[in-house]
Amino acid sequence: MEEKIQKKQESVKKIGDNIGGKEEPHRRARRKQNLQKEATANNPANTKNQKNKSASNGKSGNKRKRSNVLKTLVGNEPWQKAIEKSIVDNKLVHERRLHPLSLQKANNEKIKVTPLGGLGEIGGNMTVFETENSAIIVDVGMSFPNESMLGVDILIPDFDYIRKIKDKIDGIIITHAHEDHIGAMPYFFKEFKYPIYATPLPLGMISNKFEEHGLKAERSFFRPIEKRKIYKIGDFEVEWIHITHSIIDASSLAITTKAGTIIHTGDFKIDHSPIDGYPSDLGRFAYYGEKGVLLLMSDSTNSHREGITKSESSVGKTFDNIFSHAKGRVIMSTFSSNIHRVYQAVDHGLKHGRKVCVIGRSMERNLYTAMELGYIDLKKEIFIDANEVGKYPDNKVLIVTTGSQGETMSALYRMATDEHKYIKIKPTDQIIISAKAIPGNEASVSKVLNFLLKSGAKVAYQDFSEIHVSGHAAQEEQKLMLSLTKPKFFLPIHGEYNHIAKHKETAISCGIDERNIYLMSDGDQMEVSNSYLKRVKTVRTGKVYIDNQVNKQIADDIVKHRQNLADAGVVMIIAQIDSNDKHLIKTRVVSYGIVAQNEQQTLTKEMEAILMQFLANLKTELLKDPRALESQIRQAVRKHIFRRLKKYPTIVPVIYLM
C-alpha cells in the first residue's frame, strides 16, 4: 500500500515537471492541485498532519467560518429580509413595552405632590396630591417621639399647609389601618372635615378612634369603597388595588389625572400565600403598566434587605413548635393592628386546647372590629377575661397582649414590672414577642426583655428566624413592582434617607433613568408632567406634640422647657432688695439638677455675691422697672453658672423691692 502511494506521488511530481509550457499556467496549477488532493486522501498520515495544521491555524479558520455564517443570514433573499425586519420590529416592541409613555402624545397638564410626613422617619405618613383646582390627601398618620420629648406620647404632622389649601381639598384617601397611616385622624378632624374614602377595616378602626375622641357624629364622612372600582374625587380618578401587608385589607392606589397615572404602593410586600387567601392583585399593576405609568411612589422600608420577604403564613410553623413545647402559660405580644398574627396565635392556641385571653385596649378593639366586619372567623366563646385566667390550668391558657414595643403603659410592661392587676409573670411562662423593634424603640424593648427574664420566664424574641416576618417588600419585590408598572418617573417613599437612597439604586438597576428619580424630604413640593419631574418649592412641615392621656396638643415651648430642665436644671432666686440704698436684705436660693444637696449652701453664697456685685453697679432708674431688673439678674446669674458648670439652666428670679 505504501509503495503504491509513493509511486502515485512520484507520478504527480513527474507530470508536474514535464507539463512545462504546453498548458496554460492556471490549468497546470489546477491539475497539480487535484492530483495532490487525491494523494492526500489516500494517505492517513497526511490526513492527520492536515488536521493538526488546521488546529494550529484555528483562529484564522474560525474567522472565515463566522464570516460565511453572517453572509448566509444577511442578504437580499426574501427570508433574509424577513429576519432583518423581525429584528427591527422586536426592538420596537420592547421599546413600546418598557416605555409606553414615550410613544404617547405629550400634554401640558401637571400635578403637584407634597409629602407632609413619612420621609426621613418611619411613620407619620401624609401626602397631598394637587391640581390647579382640586386636592386629595393620602393617609394621616402618627409617629413615636424620641426619649428627649418628655411627656409626649405621639407625634402628628403639622397641618399648616392644609390650612392654606383647605378650600380645594375634596377628600382623604386611606391605604390601610396602621397607626402610622390613620393615627392622626382624630386630631385632623377636630379642625377639618372631608369625606374619608377607605376599605371597611380602616374605617372601622378610625371609627373606634373617633368614639374615643367624642367624634361619633363625624362618621357620616365615611365613604366605604370597592376594590378594582374607579372613584371620581375632584379632579382625580382613584382605584384601590389589593396588596398584601402585615395588616388585613391593605391597598395600593392608582391615581389618574389629565397629567397621567400615579401608582402609590402604600406599605406592601408580595405574599403569594397570605393567611386570608387574597394575594396581591398584580394584574392591576401590570394593566396600568401597559397603559403607561407617569410616576411610581413605592415603599422603601426594607430597601437594604436582599431577596424577598417571607410569607406571613411561615410564622404559624414557629408558633406550633413553641406551643407544643410550652409547659405553662403562653403570652404572645405583637402589634395590635397585626390581625393575621393574632389570628394565627389564637388558632394554634385552640389547636393545643387553650383558652384565649386578650389584654390591652387597642388589641381587644382591633380584634373585635375585624371579627365584627367578617375578616376573621372566631367564636366569642373561646375568649376569657383577665380575671378568669387563674381559674384555668396554666397549660390551658394563651394570653395575647400589647407591648411588643416596650411601651410603659402597655399590658406586657405592667406584667413584666409586676404592676398588672391580674397577671403576674411566672417562671413556667413562655413569652413570645412576635415583632421587631421600630427604630428608636430598641432601648424600651430591651428594658422589657430584662424584666421578663429576671422573672424567670422563657422569652422567644429573636431566637427563631420566623417568629416575626416583616410586612414590607425586600429588593426583589421592589424590582417586581418597578417591572410591572414601568414608570417614567420614580419617587421612593416611606423610610429614612438611607432607605430611599438604596431604593433609588434598585430602581436604576431596573432601567429607570437616574435623572427621573428624586429623593424627597418632608415639605418638598414636586411637580410632575409628561416631560419633567422637579421640585418647585418647600412648604412648612414639622411635628405637633400630643399628650395621649388627655388627647390634647402640647405647645412647642412646653416641650423645650422640659428638655432644658432635664438637661440643665433650674435655679430659683428669691431676694429682698432695699430700693433706697440698693442693699440686699435677704436671699433664698433653690436649685434642682444643678449641684448636689451638700453643695447647695455654697451655691447660695455664690448667688448672694453675684447679686451684691450686680446691685453695686446697678443704675437707679432700673429699680423702677421690675421686669427689666429680673431680666438683668437672670443674665448675670446665667453667665456665672455657665463659667462654673458649662450649663445654661432655667433661671427664675423673684425680686421684692422694699
Protein Blocks (a to p, Z undefined) as FASTA:
>chain_A
ZZmmmmmmmmmmmmmmmnmmmbcfklmmmmmmmmmmmmmmmmmklmmmmmmmmmmmmmmm
mmmmmmmmmmmmgccbfklmmmmmmmmmmmmmmmmmmmmmlmpccdfbdcddddfbhihp
aejiacddddfkbccdehjadddddfklghiabdcddfklmmmmmmmpgbdcdfblcfkl
mmmmmmmmmmbccdddddfklmmmmmmmmmmnopmmmmmmpccddehiacdehjbccddd
ddddfbehiacdddddfkbccddebjadddfbbfkopacffklmmmmmmnopfbacddfk
lmmpghjdddfklmmmmmmmmmmmpmbdcdddddfklmmlmmmmmmmmmmnopacddedj
klmmmmmmmmmnopaccdfklpccfklmmmpcfklcccddehilopakbmklmmmnopaf
klccdfkbccdddbdddehilmmmmmmmmmmmmnopacdfklpfklpccfbdcfklmmmm
mmmnopabdcdehiafklmmmmmmmmmmnopafklpccddehiacdddfkbccdfbdcde
ddddddfklopacdfklmmmmmmmmmnopadddddddfklopafbdcdddehkacfklmm
mmmmmmmmmmmmmmmmpcfklmmmmklmmmmmmmmmmmmmmmmnopacddddddddZZ
